[in-house]
Amino acid sequence: MSQPTPDAFAAADQRAVYRAIHERRDMRHFAGGEVAPALLRRLLDAAHHAPSVGFMQPWRFIRIRDAALRQRLHGLVEQERVQTAQALGEREDAFMRLKVEGLLEAAEVLAVTLTDGRERHVFGRRTLPQMDLASAACAIQNLWLAARAEGMGMGWVSLFDPVAVGALLGLPEGAEPIALLCMGPVHGFYDEPMLQRERWAQRAPLSSMVFDDRWGRPSALFDAPQVGTCNTD
């Protein structure tokens, strides 16, 4: 067994980090209630401490407090849900049976957008302009893990027309919505990812996604017996 490095967290803290990662779920079922303002600020602060390419910090959060606005967002998501189902062909009926969002039941709804003026940030983006999206995704993951540690469920909704949502939220030219996040108390966290539980998809083995030196070459990392891995989903 490898020895811990001098800057490693204590063993209990390490286990807590890995537990949050493995027990995080994309939640679609919520129990109403509320997220206390102090807790919400703490969660958003965790998101704001995410890494970003060139320290550009492209994320912006819009807290949806107006009930009528939430209903209109739900309507846009429902439109896209139907169109997505139709685009899935033979899986249309199975998709329509899935619960894909909790916009009307969650205690909080946050719209996450990329800010305008991102073209000014060239550092790290000259050849990979999509790093703004990657950076904002890191902020969402930070928020998700912190929410799980605090016992709050969170779900990422991406079924919407970004132009329509952007207009509804009054985004400036160049800004772009990337997520509607449902957050709040839940009756319980899923034992496994919901889409896996519903047999929509299964988690692929890690060994099929790690290569050595070139695409498709199996990694020697998985030749030896694995020690210290976590078996939870």
Helices and strands as residue ranges (DSSP letters): H 11-23, H 37-48, G 53-55, E 59-63, H 67-87, G 89-91, H 92-96, E 108-114, G 118-120, H 131-149, E 153-157, H 162-168, E 176-184, H 194-197, G 206-208, G 220-222
